[in-house]
Amino acid sequence: MKQIILYTNNNLTDNLPKDIGEPYYRVKIAKSHEHLENIKNADYYLIDTDLFEDYQNIIDKYKKNKEKFWAITSDTSKNNILKLYTSGFDNVIPRPLSLISTLDTMANPENDDIEKDDALNYQSLKKVLIIDDNRLNIELLIQVLDEFDYLYTIRTNTFEAIEEIQKDNYDLIIIDSTTPTKSIFEAAECINKSLTNQNTPFIFISSSPETKNIIKSYELGSYSYIEKPYNIEILKAQIRNVLKVKELQDNLFRENKLLENMIKYSTKQPIITNSNFIVLTAGIQYLPIGRGDYFFNYLKENNINYPEEKIIDFSNNDSKNINFVFEFLGKFFDTQITKIYSKNGNLEHYLIMVDDITNARIIEEQKETFIATLTHDLKSPIRAEQSILSQMLEGKFGELNVLQKEILSEMLNSREYMKRMIDNILTRYKFSSDKFEIVPEENSYKATIDESIKEVMYLITTKNQQIRVSYNACSDYILYDKTEIKRVLVNLIANASEYTPPKGKIFVCVEETENKIITKIIDTGYGIAEKDITRIFDKNVTLAKKYRKVGSGLGLYISKSIIEAHKGKLLVQSKLNEGSTFIFILPKITQQNSNLTEQTNKLLLS
């Protein structure tokens, strides 16, 4: 049995028989929200919308599954009927009505299909409010505007019109008055002050040609003042144009609101300036900078250090963006400035993104401290073990047989490998923290190569490999950081040994040009596949697993970074199963011909 809830007053239900609908449906009467709360599992709701204006709340609360909602109304205007359908009602019953027939029809499944196609388009229709105390004028306006298929709300009383302006939002308001009165102008003033319609365009239609009324209407914000008798086609064109302007304004407002929310709620602080760095809009996440401020004046006034010359160069060159870090109120901020161009390619704006990196910086410093401490603590026992193993191999603690020497040699080789890995890890984290620096001094390049080979000779002799040095350069003493270039040589020669089979050959060749020293590390090993060559210098990329070797992938990345810090290049040439050639090129700078600036004397790796 279907259950119908009738939500209305006593007058409508006075003459209902107690057994109505039996045995097909049962009717329960609710006169308040409390009554509704006590009724469960209803199939239909018949709601008197004239009596209960909060019907939307009832629908939202009780329409969960397949319940049907019907409305009773005495307002049969197209506007109200469409509004009820759009609110969620399945059918609208006009007053006066036969309640028993309505209930019978409601409970009959054959009549469940309700025609409401017009309601689907309700939300897309333009809403127009007409304020006019003359019904003949209203009818004429409706006929003029009928082709537009707008939704009209009509108010003939100024006070009711003001109330409507404050209550509902409209796309256009038409004020038609034979002679504009004080109350008519008050309605126009209300539009400007209304939260719902302050951006809604309105037009005056009047038979009064008085200049003071025309001026007054425009002062209040009217889009147009149309004198009667008016040309119908001109009026239509003016209304079309007004609504187009309103649509553009709405789109612009939505885009501005979206931009405001992005600026307001972004985890970074976006600041938009003009091409002269005058602030146009900005968030308040970190820097309370205001519209119209000169961005760099603000930084100076707050004692914020920034790379002024670097930014001047950036503003005058073709670079698209620039980054720098500054400290403010005990916090660190990463700042990126990006150029924004017009369609014609002219610089129009700068986008400045300020991001709080204090926590990330603290974590990085803690990580760096941990790595530095760990590597330092590991170096001491490794060096002690190396010293003891070397003395044992030299026979200082007694003679060793061949097997014992082989075992001790393997152990010494392992300690040498561990020492090299620890050095690479420490250097890698120095790179990441921007604290790595090289200090070029005049050194013998021949001696550096010899020392580097001695450090990895244990690898070469263990595999019965041969290494040959070819020094075809006249220059020997040049400027470079010996410790770091030695690290490059050790890494590259060790790699050559690791990836070359036993009894293979390794060549170290040095050549020179007028202003360059070229070093080649050549091996007869496995070679590198073409698809791997482009990525072997990336962080933590290693081919060790492919050849069943042990490796962290840091060596080549660190070597490339060191060479580039010397203003040089590191290249590779290789073919699979034909060996590899690593080439690094250093500028040939000697103490005599040095034109080094202070910056070259102390190169920072950035």
Solvent accessible surface area in square Angstrom, and as a share of the most:
residue,aa,sasa,rsa
1,M,121,0.54
2,K,66,0.28
3,Q,25,0.11
4,I,0,0.00
5,I,1,0.00
6,L,0,0.00
7,Y,2,0.01
8,T,0,0.00
9,N,52,0.27
10,N,80,0.41
11,N,123,0.63
12,L,40,0.20
13,T,14,0.08
14,D,96,0.50
15,N,141,0.72
16,L,28,0.14
17,P,60,0.38
18,K,211,0.90
19,D,97,0.50
20,I,20,0.10
21,G,15,0.14
22,E,83,0.37
23,P,93,0.59
24,Y,166,0.63
25,Y,6,0.02
26,R,114,0.42
27,V,28,0.16
28,K,76,0.32
29,I,71,0.36
30,A,0,0.00
31,K,90,0.38
32,S,34,0.22
33,H,81,0.36
34,E,116,0.52
35,H,79,0.35
36,L,2,0.01
37,E,74,0.33
38,N,120,0.62
39,I,22,0.11
40,K,137,0.58
41,N,141,0.72
42,A,10,0.07
43,D,55,0.28
44,Y,7,0.03
45,Y,10,0.04
46,L,0,0.00
47,I,0,0.00
48,D,2,0.01
49,T,12,0.07
50,D,65,0.34
51,L,81,0.40
52,F,32,0.13
53,E,149,0.67
54,D,53,0.28
55,Y,27,0.10
56,Q,69,0.31
57,N,98,0.50
58,I,3,0.01
59,I,8,0.04
60,D,98,0.51
61,K,106,0.45
62,Y,31,0.12
63,K,72,0.30
64,K,154,0.65
65,N,127,0.65
66,K,186,0.79
67,E,27,0.12
68,K,65,0.27
69,F,0,0.00
70,W,6,0.02
71,A,0,0.00
72,I,0,0.00
73,T,2,0.01
74,S,70,0.45
75,D,69,0.36
76,T,74,0.43
77,S,53,0.34
78,K,112,0.47
79,N,40,0.20
80,N,28,0.14
81,I,52,0.26
82,L,9,0.04
83,K,99,0.42
84,L,2,0.01
85,Y,31,0.12
86,T,47,0.28
87,S,20,0.13
88,G,24,0.23
89,F,1,0.00
90,D,19,0.10
91,N,25,0.13
92,V,17,0.10
93,I,28,0.14
94,P,68,0.43
95,R,73,0.26
96,P,136,0.85
97,L,40,0.20
98,S,65,0.42
99,L,15,0.08
100,I,82,0.42
101,S,63,0.41
102,T,12,0.07
103,L,0,0.00
104,D,70,0.36
105,T,51,0.30
106,M,0,0.00
107,A,13,0.10
108,N,57,0.29
109,P,89,0.56
110,E,153,0.68
111,N,61,0.31
112,D,39,0.20
113,D,138,0.71
114,I,38,0.19
115,E,145,0.65
116,K,74,0.31
117,D,98,0.51
118,D,89,0.46
119,A,11,0.08
120,L,146,0.72
121,N,88,0.45
122,Y,28,0.11
123,Q,137,0.61
124,S,89,0.58
125,L,37,0.18
126,K,60,0.26
127,K,57,0.24
128,V,0,0.00
129,L,0,0.00
130,I,0,0.00
131,I,3,0.02
132,D,2,0.01
133,D,117,0.61
134,N,58,0.30
135,R,166,0.60
136,L,136,0.68
137,N,29,0.15
138,I,8,0.04
139,E,99,0.44
140,L,81,0.40
141,L,0,0.00
142,I,45,0.23
143,Q,132,0.59
144,V,6,0.04
145,L,0,0.00
146,D,96,0.50
147,E,104,0.47
148,F,35,0.15
149,D,73,0.38
150,Y,22,0.08
151,L,6,0.03
152,Y,41,0.16
153,T,18,0.10
154,I,60,0.30
155,R,68,0.25
156,T,50,0.29
157,N,65,0.34
158,T,23,0.14
159,F,151,0.63
160,E,93,0.42
161,A,0,0.00
162,I,36,0.18
163,E,116,0.52
164,E,9,0.04
165,I,0,0.00
166,Q,112,0.50
167,K,136,0.58
168,D,46,0.24
169,N,72,0.37
170,Y,3,0.01
171,D,26,0.14
172,L,0,0.00
173,I,0,0.00
174,I,0,0.00
175,I,0,0.00
176,D,2,0.01
177,S,11,0.07
178,T,78,0.46
179,T,76,0.44
180,P,11,0.07
181,T,70,0.40
182,K,159,0.68
183,S,35,0.22
184,I,17,0.09
185,F,23,0.10
186,E,69,0.31
187,A,0,0.00
188,A,0,0.00
189,E,61,0.27
190,C,14,0.08
191,I,1,0.01
192,N,65,0.33
193,K,161,0.68
194,S,6,0.04
195,L,163,0.81
196,T,52,0.30
197,N,1,0.00
198,Q,92,0.41
199,N,91,0.47
200,T,7,0.04
201,P,1,0.01
202,F,4,0.02
203,I,0,0.00
204,F,0,0.00
205,I,0,0.00
206,S,0,0.00
207,S,48,0.31
208,S,8,0.05
209,P,90,0.56
210,E,82,0.37
211,T,92,0.54
212,K,141,0.60
213,N,11,0.06
214,I,41,0.21
215,I,89,0.45
216,K,74,0.31
217,S,0,0.00
218,Y,107,0.41
219,E,129,0.58
220,L,21,0.10
221,G,39,0.37
222,S,9,0.06
223,Y,85,0.32
224,S,13,0.09
225,Y,22,0.08
226,I,15,0.07
227,E,78,0.35
228,K,48,0.20
229,P,136,0.86
230,Y,37,0.14
231,N,84,0.43
232,I,79,0.40
233,E,110,0.49
234,I,100,0.51
235,L,1,0.00
236,K,24,0.10
237,A,42,0.32
238,Q,56,0.25
239,I,0,0.00
240,R,97,0.35
241,N,85,0.44
242,V,10,0.06
243,L,11,0.05
244,K,127,0.54
245,V,60,0.34
246,K,12,0.05
247,E,85,0.38
248,L,123,0.61
249,Q,71,0.32
250,D,37,0.19
251,N,57,0.29
252,L,105,0.52
253,F,116,0.48
254,R,142,0.52
255,E,113,0.51
256,N,68,0.35
257,K,99,0.42
258,L,111,0.55
259,L,73,0.36
260,E,97,0.43
261,N,60,0.31
262,M,114,0.51
263,I,14,0.07
264,K,131,0.56
265,Y,152,0.58
266,S,36,0.23
267,T,115,0.67
268,K,83,0.35
269,Q,0,0.00
270,P,12,0.08
271,I,0,0.00
272,I,31,0.16
273,T,0,0.00
274,N,43,0.22
275,S,45,0.29
276,N,103,0.53
277,F,15,0.06
278,I,57,0.29
279,V,1,0.01
280,L,51,0.26
281,T,44,0.26
282,A,26,0.20
283,G,4,0.04
284,I,145,0.74
285,Q,53,0.24
286,Y,57,0.22
287,L,0,0.00
288,P,94,0.59
289,I,9,0.05
290,G,31,0.30
291,R,188,0.69
292,G,48,0.46
293,D,54,0.28
294,Y,82,0.31
295,F,0,0.00
296,F,12,0.05
297,N,72,0.37
298,Y,23,0.09
299,L,0,0.00
300,K,107,0.45
301,E,134,0.60
302,N,52,0.27
303,N,133,0.68
304,I,6,0.03
305,N,131,0.67
306,Y,35,0.13
307,P,44,0.27
308,E,78,0.35
309,E,138,0.62
310,K,112,0.47
311,I,6,0.03
312,I,89,0.45
313,D,88,0.46
314,F,5,0.02
315,S,38,0.24
316,N,122,0.63
317,N,66,0.34
318,D,136,0.70
319,S,49,0.32
320,K,148,0.63
321,N,70,0.36
322,I,17,0.09
323,N,67,0.34
324,F,15,0.06
325,V,69,0.40
326,F,6,0.03
327,E,96,0.43
328,F,22,0.09
329,L,153,0.76
330,G,58,0.56
331,K,98,0.42
332,F,53,0.22
333,F,6,0.02
334,D,42,0.22
335,T,0,0.00
336,Q,63,0.28
337,I,0,0.00
338,T,37,0.22
339,K,16,0.07
340,I,64,0.32
341,Y,101,0.38
342,S,26,0.16
343,K,210,0.89
344,N,131,0.67
345,G,49,0.47
346,N,92,0.47
347,L,54,0.27
348,E,79,0.35
349,H,55,0.25
350,Y,2,0.01
351,L,52,0.26
352,I,0,0.00
353,M,49,0.22
354,V,0,0.00
355,D,38,0.20
356,D,45,0.23
357,I,41,0.21
358,T,19,0.11
359,N,112,0.58
360,A,61,0.47
361,R,89,0.32
362,I,81,0.41
363,I,102,0.52
364,E,49,0.22
365,E,82,0.37
366,Q,115,0.51
367,K,83,0.35
368,E,35,0.16
369,T,87,0.51
370,F,124,0.52
371,I,18,0.09
372,A,41,0.32
373,T,71,0.41
374,L,74,0.37
375,T,4,0.02
376,H,126,0.56
377,D,81,0.42
378,L,68,0.34
379,K,39,0.16
380,S,64,0.41
381,P,64,0.40
382,I,8,0.04
383,R,131,0.48
384,A,50,0.39
385,E,66,0.30
386,Q,21,0.09
387,S,53,0.34
388,I,91,0.46
389,L,11,0.06
390,S,40,0.26
391,Q,59,0.26
392,M,59,0.26
393,L,45,0.22
394,E,121,0.54
395,G,29,0.28
396,K,135,0.57
397,F,134,0.56
398,G,37,0.36
399,E,161,0.72
400,L,39,0.19
401,N,85,0.43
402,V,112,0.64
403,L,114,0.57
404,Q,81,0.36
405,K,89,0.38
406,E,99,0.44
407,I,92,0.47
408,L,17,0.08
409,S,43,0.28
410,E,93,0.42
411,M,74,0.33
412,L,29,0.14
413,N,16,0.08
414,S,51,0.33
415,R,53,0.19
416,E,45,0.20
417,Y,44,0.17
418,M,82,0.37
419,K,50,0.21
420,R,34,0.12
421,M,53,0.24
422,I,11,0.06
423,D,28,0.14
424,N,8,0.04
425,I,53,0.27
426,L,36,0.18
427,T,5,0.03
428,R,37,0.14
429,Y,51,0.19
430,K,81,0.34
431,F,15,0.06
432,S,48,0.31
433,S,22,0.14
434,D,104,0.54
435,K,127,0.54
436,F,7,0.03
437,E,73,0.33
438,I,1,0.00
439,V,67,0.38
440,P,20,0.13
441,E,106,0.47
442,E,65,0.29
443,N,25,0.13
444,S,19,0.12
445,Y,0,0.00
446,K,94,0.40
447,A,41,0.32
448,T,0,0.00
449,I,1,0.01
450,D,74,0.38
451,E,58,0.26
452,S,0,0.00
453,I,13,0.07
454,K,154,0.65
455,E,72,0.32
456,V,2,0.01
457,M,65,0.29
458,Y,32,0.12
459,L,20,0.10
460,I,3,0.01
461,T,80,0.47
462,T,68,0.40
463,K,41,0.17
464,N,101,0.52
465,Q,14,0.06
466,Q,82,0.36
467,I,25,0.13
468,R,134,0.49
469,V,70,0.40
470,S,40,0.26
471,Y,45,0.17
472,N,103,0.53
473,A,14,0.11
474,C,131,0.78
475,S,25,0.16
476,D,33,0.17
477,Y,129,0.49
478,I,1,0.01
479,L,20,0.10
480,Y,1,0.00
481,D,20,0.10
482,K,72,0.31
483,T,89,0.51
484,E,16,0.07
485,I,0,0.00
486,K,44,0.19
487,R,46,0.17
488,V,0,0.00
489,L,0,0.00
490,V,10,0.06
491,N,2,0.01
492,L,1,0.01
493,I,0,0.00
494,A,0,0.00
495,N,37,0.19
496,A,5,0.04
497,S,1,0.01
498,E,39,0.18
499,Y,50,0.19
500,T,0,0.00
501,P,49,0.31
502,P,89,0.56
503,K,156,0.66
504,G,11,0.11
505,K,95,0.40
506,I,0,0.00
507,F,65,0.27
508,V,0,0.00
509,C,26,0.15
510,V,0,0.00
511,E,66,0.30
512,E,46,0.21
513,T,65,0.38
514,E,164,0.74
515,N,92,0.47
516,K,90,0.38
517,I,1,0.00
518,I,31,0.16
519,T,0,0.00
520,K,56,0.24
521,I,2,0.01
522,I,50,0.25
523,D,11,0.06
524,T,69,0.40
525,G,6,0.05
526,Y,64,0.24
527,G,7,0.07
528,I,17,0.08
529,A,14,0.11
530,E,151,0.68
531,K,155,0.65
532,D,2,0.01
533,I,41,0.21
534,T,123,0.72
535,R,105,0.38
536,I,5,0.03
537,F,29,0.12
538,D,73,0.38
539,K,96,0.41
540,N,94,0.48
541,V,33,0.19
542,T,57,0.33
543,L,24,0.12
544,A,2,0.02
545,K,181,0.77
546,K,107,0.45
547,Y,48,0.18
548,R,231,0.84
549,K,54,0.23
550,V,113,0.65
551,G,34,0.32
552,S,40,0.26
553,G,13,0.13
554,L,11,0.05
555,G,14,0.13
556,L,24,0.12
557,Y,38,0.14
558,I,0,0.00
559,S,0,0.00
560,K,61,0.26
561,S,14,0.09
562,I,0,0.00
563,I,0,0.00
564,E,82,0.37
565,A,7,0.05
566,H,9,0.04
567,K,138,0.58
568,G,11,0.11
569,K,130,0.55
570,L,8,0.04
571,L,84,0.42
572,V,24,0.14
573,Q,115,0.51
574,S,21,0.14
575,K,136,0.58
576,L,86,0.43
577,N,123,0.63
578,E,127,0.57
579,G,6,0.06
580,S,7,0.05
581,T,22,0.13
582,F,18,0.08
583,I,13,0.07
584,F,0,0.00
585,I,31,0.16
586,L,4,0.02
587,P,38,0.24
588,K,33,0.14
589,I,40,0.20
590,T,25,0.14
591,Q,109,0.48
592,Q,158,0.70
593,N,87,0.45
594,S,35,0.23
595,N,143,0.73
596,L,40,0.20
597,T,84,0.49
598,E,151,0.68
599,Q,140,0.62
600,T,32,0.19
601,N,74,0.38
602,K,103,0.43
603,L,10,0.05
604,L,122,0.61
605,L,30,0.15
606,S,137,0.88
